[in-house]
């Protein structure tokens, strides 16, 4: 996924001064372009001209907008007339990052601050970074905002597929259609779960059989028990996965949530395998883009996951806050078979991950049976998050943490203490359990590997939401 970033460099409005500064401006612009594109995640769309006239500001801003830029960087290396930036802001795609280069012989910082002040006065939302783009900390600040800004705009026009309705009475899982459209620009498509059942019938038996054999070859073990988990039930789960994937294509869905409980889990088959592989960067047929899929039709959970995906460009975890282990000070994040297999080893190679994955028969909660996709999440730094609503307004909660690995024997002991057949992530949070449980407002939580707190701060500010950070 490439983030399309527009770039405009501003100059002095006096023609004779502008001509003398052309090469300086181009050199600083080129350095910025090279640094951004070296990350591998940004495609820079730069304006055709250095801006030195009102007409150029307008024309180049329109060009960036028509070229599909998802945000715009205003670049300052010399003194630039501030009204150029104001004019450009009316036509270029927001959000705007104002970048000031280190160039002490020319008053570029003055130009950036003058433009920033003018934009503040007319209420244009901006973010500023100043420094040498070749410095890691400077590039990191720019990337954090770029990821948040592009994620914000990528959400607009997306479609969420909601299979079924409210699951097991969870108010926190139900979306507000008008609010989502107003705040995020997201359309919600309601789909009956019967579509999954009917589409499953049309999946060729051979496709399901080949996928089952692929799982039997690559997974650590499949615990067939002749009742809850049989080859036939596993193939029905595989057909369900293909059915949901097909529905996403037909309805042009960008992310999804499936109710499952109780109708499908009691009368058809569980959606655990479907949800796990929807969230994975591969399936039985090869590499693919992860499609966020939240269990229990948790729509605010799915939305949180989609935001994390767009910011990090990674698969995203969905889990319950199942248990707090006081002895080793961690939360066991565990929810049926919903965890993407990616989390087993943090690899984009399915063979590496599935070597650590076992398929267990479903528990008594799910009489229809099927496989629970079970593994222990690989260790590493994580960013956990959740959008919740308080008194009708959204709040973004962000938690820094770490997934722990106690070694295979102790991992198994810890998993058995809660539910052996379900996947687990042992999360040590940077906050006390008492403080967290006293203030966190959901039974579900979501996360990605790495530190994306700064990105989520920017994202939340761009939307004007309240925020709570546990870090």
N, C-alpha and C positions, 0 to 999 in steps of 0.2 A: 504494500500500500504506500503510494507516494502522496505526500502532502503538497498541494499546489500553493506556493507562496508568492504573492506579488511583491515586487520591489521597485520603489521609486527613489531616486536620488535627487536632492534639491540643491539649488545653486543660488548665486547672487543674481538679482534682477537687472543689474547694469550690464549691458552687452559686452563692453570692453573688459569688465572684471570676469564675467562668465567665461569668455574665451580663454583667458589666462588660467582659469581653474579647471578646464575640461579634463585635462590629463590627470590632475590630482583626484577629481571626483571619480573618474573611471577606474583609477587604480584602487581606491578604497572600495568601490562597488564590486570590483572583481574579486577582491580579497574576501568580501562578505559572501559572494556567490559560491566561491570555492569551499569556504568553510561549511556552509549550509549543505551543499550537495555532497560533501565528503561523508556526511552522516549516513548516506544511503536511504534516507527516509523523506527527503525533501526535493521537490522539483521547483526550481526558482523560475518564475515568469517575470523577467525584468522589463521595465518600460523601454521603449525604443530611443528615448531622448532623456538627457539630463534636464530636469525641470528648471527653466529660467524665465518663464512667462506664464501668465494666467491661462492662456489658451493651451499651452503645452501641458499644464497641470491637469486641465479638464480632459484633453484628448488622451493622455497617457493613462489616466485613471479609468476612463471608459474602456480603453484597450485591455487593461488588467481584468476588469470585470467581465468583458466579453470573452476573455481567454480562459475563464474558469478558475481564476485564483480564489482560494478559500479564505484568505486574509491578506493583509498588506503590511509590509515593512516600509516605513519612511526613513530614509537613510540620510545622515548629515555628516559631512566631513569638513565643510567650510561654512561661513556665514551664508544663510539662505533667507530670502524674504519669507516671513511666516505666513503671509496670506496665500502663498502657493500651496502650503500644506492644508490650509482650511478649504480651499477650493477643491483640491484633490480628494479630501475626505468626503465630499458630497457625492462622488462618483465611484471611487475605488471601493472594493469589497472590504468591509470591516470584519473582525476587529483590527485595530491598528497598533503596531509596535513601533515606537520611535527609537531608532538606534543612533547613538552618538559615538563616532570614532575618536580615537586618540590622535589628535593632529594639532599640537599646541601652537604652531606658527600661523594657523588660521582659526578663526573663532567658530569652529563647528559646534562646540558645546553651547555657545551663545545662540546659534541658529536653532539647535534642538530645543532649548529652553524657551525661546521666543515662540516657536511653533507649538510647543506643549501648552504654554500659557494661553495662547489664542484658542486652541482646541478645548482647553478646560473652560474657557469663558463661554463658548457656545454649546457646552454640554456634551461634546464628543468624547466618548470613553477611549482612553489610550493607556498603554503601558510603556515604560521607558527602560532601556538598558543602555549603559555607557561603558566603553572599554575597548580592548583589543580582541576582536573576534577569534583570534588564534589562541587566546587563553581559554583553558578548559572551563573555568568557572563562568566566564562570560558567555561562551557558547552554550553552556548548560542552562543559563537563565533564558537565553533566546529560545532554545529548544522547548523548554517548559511551557513558555507562553504559546509558541507555535503549535505544539501538540494540543493544548487546551482550546485554542482559537479554531483550529481546523476541525477538531472533534465537534465543537459547538455548531459549526456550519454544516458538517457532514450529517448531523442528526436531522436537519431540516429536510422535509420531504420523504423521510424514511417511513416504512410501514411495519407495524407490529402485528403479528398474528396471534390472537388470543383464542386458544382451543379450550372450549368449555367456559364455565363461569367460576364463581367463588368456590374455592376448595376448603372444606372442613371449617367454614365460618371465619376465615382469616380476613379481617377488614384491611390489614396492611398489604394484602396481595391484590386488592382490587384497584384498577386504574380509573382515573377521571378523564373521560374522552375529551371534553372541552378544554380542560386544563393542559393536557398533553399537547393538544393542537396549538393552544395559545402560547405556552411557554417554550415548547421544543420544536413545534412544527411537525409533529409526528401524527400520522393517521393510524387509527386502530381498526383492524379487521377482525370481527367476531366470527369464529368458525366452530361448528359443532364437532364434537369428538367422533361422531359417526363417520365423518369424512376419513378419519384415520383408519377405521375398521374397513370401510368399503374400498378405499384405495389399496389397503394391504392385500385384499383378495386378488388384485390385478398384478401384483408383483410376481414374476416368473419363479417357479419353484427352484429352478437351476441357479438363479441369482442368489437366493437365500441359502441354498446348499453350499455354493462356492464361498460365500461370506462366512458361513459356519465353519467350514474346513479351514479357512484363513485364521479364524479365531482359535480353533483347536491347535493349529500349528504354532501360533505366535504367543498365545497367553501362557502364563506359568502353569495354570491348571484350571480346568472346568469341572466343577464338583457336581456332575450329574447325579441325581438321587432317584430318578425314575418316577417322581411325583411332581414336585414344584419346578424342577429343572430337568427337562428332557431335550434331546436334539430338536424335536418338533416345536417345543415352546421357544427355544432359542431362535429357530428359524422364523417363527411368528414375530418375535421381537425385531429381528432383522428386517422383515417385511414392513413392520411398523416404521422403522427408521427410514426406509426407502419411501414409504408413503408420505411421511412428514416432509422429507426433503423435496418430494415431487410437488406437494401442496405449496411449499415455499416458492418454488419456481413458478407455478401457475398463478398464484396470488401476488407474486412479486413482493414477497415479505423479506425484510432485512433482519428481523429477530423475532423470537417467538416465546410463548409460554404455554404449557400444557397442564390442564387441571389434573387429569389422570385419576386422582382419588375422589370418590370411591368407584366410579363407574368402570373405568378401564382396569383398575387393579383388582376388581372383584369379578368382572364378567368377561374380560378379554385377555389382556396380558399387561405386565407393568411396562412403563415407558423408560425405565432406567437406562437400558442400552441405547435407546433412541436419543435421550437427552445427553448422555455421555459423548456419543460420537457426533452429535450435532455441534457440540462445543469444541470438538477436537479439530486439529489442523490436517486431518487425514481421515479416511474411512477405508472400507474393504477394497475400494477401487483406486486408491492413490491419494496424493495430496489434494487438499481443498481449502477454501477459506472457512474458518470456524463460523458457524451461525449460532449466535447466542440463543440458548433454549433454557428457560427457567421452569423448574418443576412446580407443581401445585399452582400453576397459573399465577405465579407471583410477578405481577407486572412491574411494580416499582423495583423489584429485584432484577428483572430482565432489563429494565432501563438502566439501572446502575451498572449491570454487566456490559451493556452496549457502550456506555460512556467509557468504562475502563478499557474495553477492547479498542475503541477508536483512539484513545489516548496512548495506550501502550503497544498496540498492534500485536497483542498476545491473546491466547486462550484465557478465559476467565473462570474462576472457581465460583460455584454456588454451594452453600452449606448451611446446615443448622448449627447454632451454638448449642451443642448437645450436652456438654459436661465440662465442669471445671475440675481439673486434677490439682488439688491443693498440694499434694506431696511434691510434684515437680513443676508446679506453677505454670500450667498451660491450659488452654481451652481445646477440647476435642471438637473439631469442626467436622460434622458427620451428617450426611443426608442421603439415605437410600443409596442408589447407584449413580447419582447425578454427576459426580466429579468427572471431568474430562480425563481420559487416560494420560493426556499430556503431563499431568501433575505427578505421575508416578516416577518420572525420571527427568522432567524438564527438557525433553528431547522432541525434535520434529521428525524423528525416525520412529515409526510405529513399533518396529521390532524391539527397540531399546526400551520403550515404555511398557509394552505388553508383556515383556519378560518378567515384569514385576506386578502384573495384573492377574487376579483370579476372578473367575465367575462363580458366584455362590448361589445356591437356591434362595429364592425370596423367603422372607420370614412370614409369620402368621398374619402380619399386617396386610399382606397382599395375597389373598387366596387364589387369585387367577394364576399366580406363579410367574415364572420367568427367571432371568438371571439378574443378580445385583453385580455391578461392575466394581470390584473391590481392589483397593490398593492403599498404600500409605504415601502421602504427598512427600515429594523430595524436599530436603532441607534447603533453606535459603531465606533471604530478606524478602518480605512481602509488604504490599500496601493493601489494606482491607478497607472497604467502604460500603456505604449504604445510603440511598436516598429514602428519607422518611418524611411524613407529613405531620405537622403539629398545628392544630387549630386552623387547618386549611392551607397552610403554607409549607413549602418544601424546606427541608434541612438536609444538608450533606454532612454525613458523619464519616470521618476518616481516621483510621487507626494504623499506626506503624507497628509492625510485628516481625516475627521470624517463625518459620516452620522448622520444627525440631526433628532430629533423628536419634533415637535412643539405641539403635542397633536392632537387628532383626528379632531377637528373642524378646527384648523388652517392648518393642513396638507391638508384637503380637499380644503380649500381656495387656498392654494398654487398650488395644483394640477390643480384646475379649471382654474387658471390663464394661464396655458399652454395648457394642454390637459387632460381632466378628465378621458378618457377611457384608457390611457396608464399608464404603471408603472413608478414610480418615485423614485429617490434616491436624497435626499437633502444633497449635499456634501459641507462642509466647507473646503476649501483648505488652506494649510499653505503658501500661497503666494497671493499677491494682484491680483485681477481680471485683471487689466491692464497689469501687467507684464506677467501673464500667457497667456492671449489671444494674446499678441504681439509675443510670441515665440513658442507656442504649434502648432504642425504641423498635426493635424488630427481633423475631426469632431467627431470621435469616441474615447471612453475611456473605460478602463477595470479595474476591481479591485476585491480584496478579503478582508475579515475582518482580522485585525491584522496588525502587523508591520513586513513587509518582505523587507524593504529597503536594509538591509545588504545582504540578500540573492541575491537580484537583482544586487547589486554592484558586488558581486563575479561572478555571472553568466555572466554579461557583460564583466568583465575583462577576464574571461576564453575564451570568444569568440573574444576578442580584439576589441570590438565596442567602439564607443564614447558614452558618457552618459550625461544626464542632470537631475539633481535632484532638485526638488522643495520641500524643507523641512525646 
